[in-house]
Amino acid sequence: MTENIYEVMLQNRKNLHAILTKTPKEKLLKIPEGFNNNAYWNIAHTIVTQQVLIYKFSGLQMRVPNELVAKFAKGTVPDGTATDEEMMMVADFLISTAEWLKEDYETSLFQSFNEYTTSARVTLKNVDDAIAFNLFHEGLHIGQIALLLKQLS
């Protein structure tokens, strides 16, 4: 992973952190008419997806609780609720999971990878593919979050 890729990832996460911590909770949890999720779900989903794509498919233990994965994985639907504690945990994971990924990559933790074809029909063959695809995935969700919040303005 190049330093620039890490900087892009960290900046994405800082932007998401700012949205999560500066937007009223009610707005983050509201699902606008015609949509099936909310800004908060999209933010938490980026954390979970990074963990699945990079750690799980590398055969490693994910660094977030299984409950978080179950609630925000692909195919899940938000119920419009979240505790303040959960939201604080998500905010913390936005930055820490990016930092841990850099550390784990630099210490060569990722030794194997289970090839996976995404719903976007991109086949990930190694951890570098997963990291690159994850940036694309997070960009999609950042756009979705902007659209959701605009609908609620």
C-alpha positions in Angstrom: 0.0 0.0 0.0 1.5 3.3 -1.0 1.6 6.2 1.4 -0.7 8.2 -0.9 -3.4 5.4 -0.8 -3.2 5.5 3.0 -3.6 9.3 3.0 -6.6 9.1 0.7 -8.2 6.5 3.0 -7.5 8.4 6.2 -8.9 11.6 4.6 -12.1 9.8 3.6 -12.4 8.5 7.2 -11.7 12.0 8.7 -14.5 13.4 6.4 -16.9 10.7 7.6 -15.9 11.3 11.2 -16.7 15.0 10.8 -20.1 14.2 9.4 -20.8 11.7 12.1 -19.8 14.0 15.0 -21.1 17.3 13.6 -24.5 16.2 12.2 -27.5 16.0 14.6 -28.2 12.4 15.5 -31.8 12.7 14.3 -30.6 13.7 10.8 -28.0 10.9 10.7 -30.7 8.3 11.6 -33.5 9.6 9.4 -34.3 7.5 6.2 -35.6 9.9 3.6 -38.6 8.9 1.5 -37.5 6.8 -1.4 -34.3 5.6 0.3 -33.7 2.3 2.2 -30.9 3.5 4.5 -29.6 6.5 6.4 -26.3 8.4 6.7 -25.4 6.6 9.9 -25.8 3.2 8.3 -23.6 4.2 5.4 -20.9 5.5 7.7 -20.9 2.3 9.8 -21.1 0.1 6.7 -17.8 1.5 5.4 -16.0 0.3 8.6 -17.6 -3.1 8.4 -16.9 -3.6 4.7 -13.3 -2.6 5.1 -12.9 -5.3 7.8 -14.7 -8.0 5.7 -12.8 -7.2 2.4 -9.4 -6.9 3.9 -9.2 -8.9 7.2 -11.9 -11.6 6.8 -10.9 -12.4 3.2 -7.2 -12.5 4.4 -8.3 -15.2 6.9 -7.7 -12.9 9.8 -9.7 -11.9 12.8 -11.7 -8.7 12.1 -10.9 -5.8 14.6 -14.5 -4.8 15.1 -17.2 -6.6 17.1 -19.2 -9.2 15.3 -22.4 -7.4 16.4 -21.3 -4.4 14.4 -20.6 -6.6 11.4 -24.1 -8.2 11.7 -25.8 -4.8 12.0 -24.0 -3.0 9.1 -22.9 -5.7 6.6 -24.0 -5.8 3.0 -27.7 -6.6 2.7 -28.7 -5.2 6.1 -31.2 -2.5 6.6 -31.1 0.2 9.4 -33.9 0.3 11.9 -33.5 4.1 12.5 -32.0 3.7 15.9 -28.5 3.8 17.5 -27.3 4.4 21.0 -24.9 7.3 21.8 -22.4 4.6 22.8 -22.6 2.8 19.5 -22.2 6.0 17.6 -19.1 6.9 19.6 -17.7 3.4 19.0 -18.3 3.9 15.2 -16.7 7.3 15.3 -13.6 5.8 17.0 -13.4 2.9 14.6 -13.5 5.3 11.6 -10.0 6.4 12.4 -8.6 3.4 14.3 -9.4 0.9 11.6 -7.5 3.0 9.1 -4.5 3.3 11.4 -4.6 -0.4 12.2 -4.7 -1.3 8.5 -1.6 0.7 7.8 0.3 -0.9 10.8 -0.9 -4.4 9.9 0.1 -3.9 6.2 3.5 -2.6 7.1 4.2 -5.5 9.4 3.2 -8.0 6.7 0.2 -9.4 8.6 -1.6 -10.1 5.3 -0.1 -13.3 4.0 -3.0 -15.0 2.2 -6.2 -13.9 0.5 -9.4 -15.7 -0.5 -10.3 -14.4 -4.0 -13.6 -12.7 -4.0 -15.8 -11.2 -6.7 -17.7 -8.1 -5.5 -21.2 -7.2 -6.4 -19.6 -4.6 -8.8 -18.1 -7.6 -10.6 -14.6 -6.8 -9.6 -12.5 -9.8 -8.6 -10.2 -9.2 -5.7 -7.2 -11.5 -5.9 -5.0 -10.1 -3.1 -5.0 -7.6 -0.2 -3.8 -4.8 -2.4 -6.8 -5.3 -4.7 -9.1 -5.3 -1.6 -7.5 -2.0 -0.3 -8.0 -0.3 -3.7 -11.5 -1.6 -4.1 -12.3 -0.5 -0.6 -11.4 3.1 -1.5 -13.8 3.0 -4.4 -16.5 1.5 -2.1 -16.1 4.2 0.5 -16.2 6.9 -2.2 -19.6 5.5 -3.4 -20.9 5.7 0.2 -19.6 9.2 0.8 -21.6 10.2 -2.3 -24.7 8.4 -1.0 -24.3 10.1 2.4 -24.1 13.6 0.7 -27.2 12.8 -1.2 -29.1 11.5 1.9 -28.1 14.6 3.9 -29.1 16.9 1.0 -32.6 15.2 0.9 -33.0 16.1 4.6 -32.0 19.8 4.3 
